Amino acid sequence: MRARMTLLAALVAASSARCAFATAIFQRNAAALVREPRRIPSRITSAPLPDARIAVLWVGHATVLLQLDDKFVLTDPVFTEFAGPLSRRLVEPGIAVEHLPDVSLVAISHVHLDHLSLGSLELIEPVTRALVVPDGGLVYVPNFRFETHGVRLGQSFERDGLRATAVRVDHPSYRYGIDSAWAREAACGWVFEYHGLTVFFGGDTAYDRAAFSSIQRRFPSIDLALLPIGPVEPRSVTGHTHIDGREAIEAMLDLRARVMVPIHYDTFAHGMDPPGYAVRVLREAIRARDVSEDRVRVLPIGGRAVITRR
């Protein structure tokens, strides 16, 4: 009985902490809910780069348009103005939906509202060939015209030489809270392989050296790691579910990735970090770990980088 009471008290305390954190976020970012997203001057209107083998266009948050030779992969697409009722975009998407190329594969890392956006999937339906989700997340995805595949952790989906493997990361996998008891396999990271190229997409994750090292052993030549760096503060809350810039550098080193592009910051009003803070923490970590500047490509929303050329 005493053990049960202790567990109950711990759960109540954790729930209270989450509620207090959510309230603080709302109070801090209330003004953003009535402000139009900032416009990006000279948004990219043509995605393909003929001389690129690996190219990255950061659309915002965890949405990345990834070019692998002649294939395009889109991660966690969110093109809507809101990601949930109280989380509004600070900046418009880095490319308009009408300028997207044909997308061979859309990959969803987990089912949270800011990663699995059903409204966005509807918007990109005409250019999408196939969608992959972690196996436990398949129940959250309605029928679309494109193929939808659930992939178990450690397993792969492959089409026309493009392979996507679901890998374990440390992040909650439920969507609504009340489904937390059974939605335990609805989150993952992805490793994309094509023509000898390898890209890791972390989605959301806390820092787990064992998990990153395991991924490295299975995929020993990672050309690019797409890693989240926010929200940063308070670490007593966010550290259980998200890496910050310091931990992203450690993850990059664990993965032995040749290049890292940071994502998941300064896009939505849903954290306590002031604009630019996540990148400042990242740059401090780069200096502290004596990482070469060219290994970390910091992009603005709508910015593009060629990682490997022909």
LINHULIN-V251909 format. One record per backbone hydrogen bond with DSSP energy under -0.5 kcal/mol. CO is the residue of the C=O (numbers start at 1). NH is the residue of the N-H. Records with the same first field share a line. If there is no record, write none. Layout:
CO = NH, NH
This chain:
1 = 5
2 = 6
3 = 7
4 = 8
5 = 9
6 = 10
7 = 11
8 = 12
9 = 13
10 = 14
11 = 15
12 = 16
13 = 17
14 = 18
15 = 19
16 = 20
17 = 21
18 = 22
19 = 23
20 = 24
21 = 25
22 = 26
23 = 27
24 = 28
25 = 29
26 = 30
29 = 32, 33
30 = 33
31 = 34
32 = 35
38 = 92
39 = 41
40 = 43
48 = 50
49 = 52
51 = 310
53 = 69
54 = 307, 308
55 = 67
56 = 305
57 = 59, 65
58 = 302
59 = 94
60 = 63
61 = 264
62 = 64
63 = 59, 60
64 = 66, 75
65 = 57, 67
66 = 68, 73
67 = 55, 69
68 = 71
71 = 68
72 = 104, 105
73 = 66
74 = 107
75 = 64
77 = 117
81 = 89
84 = 87
87 = 83
88 = 269
90 = 38
94 = 44
96 = 99
97 = 100
99 = 47
102 = 104
103 = 129
105 = 74
106 = 132
107 = 76
108 = 134
109 = 188
112 = 115, 116
115 = 117
116 = 118
117 = 121
118 = 122
119 = 123
120 = 124
121 = 125
122 = 125
124 = 127, 128
125 = 128
127 = 103
129 = 147
130 = 106
131 = 149
132 = 108
133 = 151
134 = 137
135 = 138
137 = 140
138 = 141
140 = 142
147 = 131
149 = 133
151 = 135
152 = 155
155 = 166
157 = 164
159 = 162
161 = 163
162 = 159
163 = 193
164 = 157
165 = 191
166 = 154
167 = 189
169 = 171
170 = 206
176 = 178
177 = 180
179 = 182, 183
182 = 184
185 = 136
186 = 111
189 = 167
190 = 192, 201
191 = 165
192 = 199
193 = 163
194 = 197
197 = 194
198 = 223, 224
199 = 192
200 = 202, 226
201 = 190
205 = 243
206 = 208
208 = 212
209 = 213
210 = 214
211 = 215
212 = 216
213 = 217
214 = 218
215 = 219
221 = 223
222 = 258
223 = 259
224 = 200
225 = 227, 261
226 = 202
227 = 263
229 = 245
233 = 272
234 = 237, 238
235 = 239
237 = 240
238 = 241, 242
244 = 248
245 = 249
246 = 250
247 = 251
248 = 252
249 = 253
250 = 254
251 = 255
252 = 256, 257
259 = 225
260 = 297
261 = 227
263 = 229
264 = 230
267 = 90, 91
268 = 270
274 = 277
276 = 280
277 = 281
278 = 282
279 = 283
280 = 284
281 = 285
282 = 286
283 = 287
284 = 288
285 = 289
286 = 291
287 = 290
292 = 295
293 = 296
295 = 260, 297
296 = 298
297 = 299
300 = 303
303 = 58
305 = 56, 307
308 = 53, 54
